[in-house]
Amino acid sequence: MITPDRKTKRKNILTAIAILAFMVFLFLFTLYNVGVFDRPL
C-alpha cells in the first residue's frame, strides 16, 4: 500500500470538490431546463 503524500491528498480533495461542484451545477441546470424554477437565466 502506497503512502499518499500531501500533494496527492490535496489533489484528491480538490478533485472531489470539483466533481461535487460539477454535479450540483448539472443538477441545477437540469432543474432550470425542466422549468422547476420560473426565472430566466
C-alpha positions in Angstrom: 0.0 0.0 0.0 1.5 3.3 -1.1 1.5 6.2 1.4 0.0 9.2 -0.2 2.0 12.4 0.4 0.4 15.8 1.0 0.3 16.9 -2.7 -1.6 13.7 -3.7 -4.0 14.1 -0.8 -4.6 17.8 -1.6 -5.1 16.9 -5.3 -7.6 14.2 -4.4 -9.6 16.6 -2.2 -9.6 19.3 -4.9 -10.7 16.7 -7.5 -13.5 15.6 -5.2 -14.7 19.1 -4.6 -14.6 19.8 -8.4 -16.7 16.7 -9.1 -19.2 17.6 -6.4 -19.5 21.2 -7.7 -19.9 19.9 -11.3 -22.7 17.5 -10.2 -24.5 20.3 -8.3 -24.2 22.5 -11.4 -25.6 19.8 -13.6 -28.5 19.2 -11.2 -29.4 22.9 -11.0 -29.1 23.2 -14.8 -31.4 20.3 -15.3 -34.0 21.8 -12.9 -33.8 25.1 -14.8 -34.3 23.3 -18.1 -37.2 21.3 -16.8 -38.8 24.5 -15.6 -39.0 24.0 -11.8 -37.7 27.5 -11.3 -39.7 30.0 -13.3 -36.8 32.5 -13.6 -34.9 33.3 -16.8 -31.2 32.6 -16.7 
